[in-house]
Amino acid sequence: MREMNSAERIKRLLAVLPWIESQNGPYLEEVAARFDYPQRELIEDLENVVFFVGVYPFTPDCLIEVSITEERVWVRYADWFRQPMKLSKKELTALRAAGEALINFGGSLTNEIEDELGPLERALTKLSVFEGGSENLLEIKLATPTKHLLDVQNSIKYKTVIQIEYLAGSRNEISSRKIEPEKILANGGKWYVQAYCKSSSAVKTFRVDRIKDIKTLDEIRESNSVEYSTTEDFFNLDNFPTAIIEIPIGDKSLIDGFPNIEIEEVSEEKIRLICPVASEVWFKYLLMVLGSGAEVLEMPTGIENIFRSKAAEEILVIYNS
């Protein structure tokens, strides 16, 4: 028998295990001959690899058990492996939603949506069977892909200049800008475009759903020499002012929807949040979510200390109106 490399040994091992388990203690010599598996390597893999295979929390009931005695070998699957693998309702719904999004957005970006079901569509159809029958079927409807997403993609593809009417969220104002799109990105369920803004002579990131109107211009691009980072996140958080907030540790779940917040454990009762603040609107929303249990230790640069009380007053006015 020739010596196998690591990849071949793994493949051979995956074939050997179920056979050993079904044979009730076959002889090692028989296993080695049947699967062309050098006996020395077989014993080494069974004792040093398979013996440590399992799932969290890696207790004995979650590990594969291997016994080698008197030239015979037994493989016993842990109870966890004997249970049929299944997705929870939450996992199944998340998987279907992700698949639907990929189909819808992918087709919209290429402008080629076929009537015939592809492999992914067929797989999603099969998944729906496992949701407890037709009477319990959960229908997933996704929002229509952002209106101007295809226009932005075409501008990148054909290297054109476009003029956009853009709503700035922090100021709630619409302004006209000439941009040269370079990259489309996705974050938190939103589409963004990184582009050279001719109006401000700088590289900026725009949220595509805030583009209210778009027009292709007969102009030559200026940004051929602009370098766009392919390794760094398109949000440079270092450029944003920072707020430092402490909240009760029991309120940690409140920040699940804020992925860019750093967390430090202060004590058994409190955690500290380091929050890059992109706009006052975002900061106001964060404070509203955190509620009265949050203590602001440091306000972002440029935002006054009475900002929180003013935000609370504005919210009360809205609720009382």
ABEGO torsion letter per residue (X at the ends): XBBBBAAAAAAAAAAAAAAAAAAGGBBAAAAAAAAGBBAAAAAAAAAAAAAABBBOAGBAAABBBBBBBGGBBBBBBBAAAABBBBBBAAAAAAAAAAAAAAAAAAAAAAGBBBABBBAAAAAAAAAAAAAGEAAABBBBBBBBBBAAAAAAAAAAAAGBBBBBBBBBAAAGBBBBBBBBBABBBBBGGBBBBBBBBAAAGBBBBBBAAABABBBBBBBBBAAAABBBBAABBABBAAABBBBBBBBBAAAAAAAAABAABBBBBABAABBBBBBBBABAAAAAAAAAAAEAABBBABBBBGBBAAAAAAAAAAAAAAAAX
